[in-house]
């Protein structure tokens, strides 16, 4: 195992996060964000909710503004030192300093504690989810959708074709569409109340000069080279494909070899959590055999999944189902096929020296793969034609499966450092080398930034005892979720206390 | 000698030749035909010459800090052929650690065979206990792998990379962490 050169204190957290975010953005595009307000979409129309303050993991709004917008009744509860919010037949109890609220008898975790400034109550915007009114808070796009309003996520992608280009619009959830053309503008009308549109990257200006939305209509501004437009038949509610036919001189112009986009959807939206070992593969064990690695990793994985889904609204996939074994290739394949943006493998460590303890974060040591066939980049490597739905082919760059991680090693290293800082900030005892690189089998096939977290040493009595207790697992899960939030929102870790929302 | 006796003696001689071919000559012929093994391999069953000369070699044990390996100077039986010397070094590395030292290698693991290639790669075939009794954990696994890799690459500079095989087969890893599908180079960073 090697100590990466980056972990010497010379790079600040902010630089690391910026580098990682930049690397992710370069690969995925960046979602445009309004830093000061949320767009609130209902079936009656659109309004705005101002953000009072934004932190790395939460947007804070005033309770008064939320109450006005959503028709909430707010009453002080002096005895409890809090406030009661009445929404229809539901009562939500907020207490100053608490990051959980009581809603209809159930506890709901918030991304930040409720606070009071003078007579003003400040709440994280995800508090609205606790109202049990079908409110969908999308922090990434600063959008609030109130059911039954429908605002699909629109993810456009462009790919070159032999006749010009192709615009592929993914729609989530699927919606009925109608495509029309008026001069240089193609309109895609959705049966919805609004659109949550990701930016389009990689489209040449001679074919597409812009992409914008107007209510529930997506407007595509065509470039001067487009001579004809052919939309698909609209039978797929989850996707619209528009063929852009270009004038012959455009296609004849010298240009780089057409490369179909391998980009994933912009922003971090899917996290692959890999609970190490499983099934017959127990992993390492504590000295008395009572604590088993495969159980520790799954327990933390489940907590991390719950936190990420509740607080960040991202999709979390597991690489193994329950207590089942899975090969390293299967784990990577699940992440790749689900277009995960980050891969986090959870493990527990062991040392021949029982006094050694601490958590560690590892990323791939790529140096050992330099001599492996396919590792060297080849500028003359031909793209592979693959058939596409609807006929024809497109060209894709072939990435050797066993080397998919190589383009991501720098981003993975930054992610490892951010993760180690979050764990350390949360009070987790760290190994003497908190961040390291190694030729890790499970990471090499992951086609996204990927790290392996050793949660502690099961060979050490103190670590093994801690890893068997729920509060310690909760601390680990919180720190992991916070580190992912740092990357998700491009904000540095809290300077004190690690900040457990 | 009557005709039936001639047939009987002839049959006995033919059977003896058949037994010799199957049990002695054929295995040797097959072994000689394996790539890179003609002069640089020590195979199971080969007689090991009783050498009395010894060389000094650096063998690797777990550092007291537990986060790496330390090199310990030890005497290893001398062998004239590179592959034989490499095997002796790995055997010494797999043997019980000297007093006061901790081995990163599980007990019960033995060398099955060792091959060298013209590209400076060593293929070390070790018995299953190296994997099946391994305690696991990426740290312990790295210490195990690099104790073997470093022992060969540090003491025999012509060996630049080592691939560990288990019971004659290529494996993904010993316990789920370190990628063993390719020859691994020396890791000086793990030496304390």
Boltz contact constraints between the chains, C-beta under 6 A:
constraints:
  - contact:
      token1: [A, 1]
      token2: [B, 142]
      max_distance: 6.0
  - contact:
      token1: [A, 1]
      token2: [B, 190]
      max_distance: 6.0
  - contact:
      token1: [A, 2]
      token2: [B, 189]
      max_distance: 6.0
  - contact:
      token1: [A, 283]
      token2: [B, 136]
      max_distance: 6.0
  - contact:
      token1: [A, 284]
      token2: [B, 135]
      max_distance: 6.0
  - contact:
      token1: [A, 284]
      token2: [B, 136]
      max_distance: 6.0
  - contact:
      token1: [A, 284]
      token2: [B, 137]
      max_distance: 6.0
  - contact:
      token1: [A, 349]
      token2: [B, 137]
      max_distance: 6.0
  - contact:
      token1: [A, 349]
      token2: [B, 139]
      max_distance: 6.0
  - contact:
      token1: [A, 350]
      token2: [B, 135]
      max_distance: 6.0
  - contact:
      token1: [A, 350]
      token2: [B, 136]
      max_distance: 6.0
  - contact:
      token1: [A, 350]
      token2: [B, 137]
      max_distance: 6.0
  - contact:
      token1: [A, 350]
      token2: [B, 140]
      max_distance: 6.0
  - contact:
      token1: [A, 351]
      token2: [B, 66]
      max_distance: 6.0
  - contact:
      token1: [A, 351]
      token2: [B, 139]
      max_distance: 6.0
  - contact:
      token1: [A, 351]
      token2: [B, 140]
      max_distance: 6.0
  - contact:
      token1: [A, 352]
      token2: [B, 62]
      max_distance: 6.0
  - contact:
      token1: [A, 352]
      token2: [B, 102]
      max_distance: 6.0
  - contact:
      token1: [A, 352]
      token2: [B, 104]
      max_distance: 6.0
  - contact:
      token1: [A, 353]
      token2: [B, 62]
      max_distance: 6.0
  - contact:
      token1: [A, 353]
      token2: [B, 66]
      max_distance: 6.0
  - contact:
      token1: [A, 356]
      token2: [B, 66]
      max_distance: 6.0
  - contact:
      token1: [A, 368]
      token2: [B, 184]
      max_distance: 6.0
  - contact:
      token1: [A, 372]
      token2: [B, 182]
      max_distance: 6.0
  - contact:
      token1: [A, 432]
      token2: [B, 67]
      max_distance: 6.0
  - contact:
      token1: [A, 438]
      token2: [B, 142]
      max_distance: 6.0
  - contact:
      token1: [A, 439]
      token2: [B, 178]
      max_distance: 6.0
  - contact:
      token1: [A, 439]
      token2: [B, 179]
      max_distance: 6.0
  - contact:
      token1: [A, 440]
      token2: [B, 177]
      max_distance: 6.0
  - contact:
      token1: [A, 441]
      token2: [B, 172]
      max_distance: 6.0
  - contact:
      token1: [A, 441]
      token2: [B, 173]
      max_distance: 6.0
  - contact:
      token1: [A, 441]
      token2: [B, 179]
      max_distance: 6.0
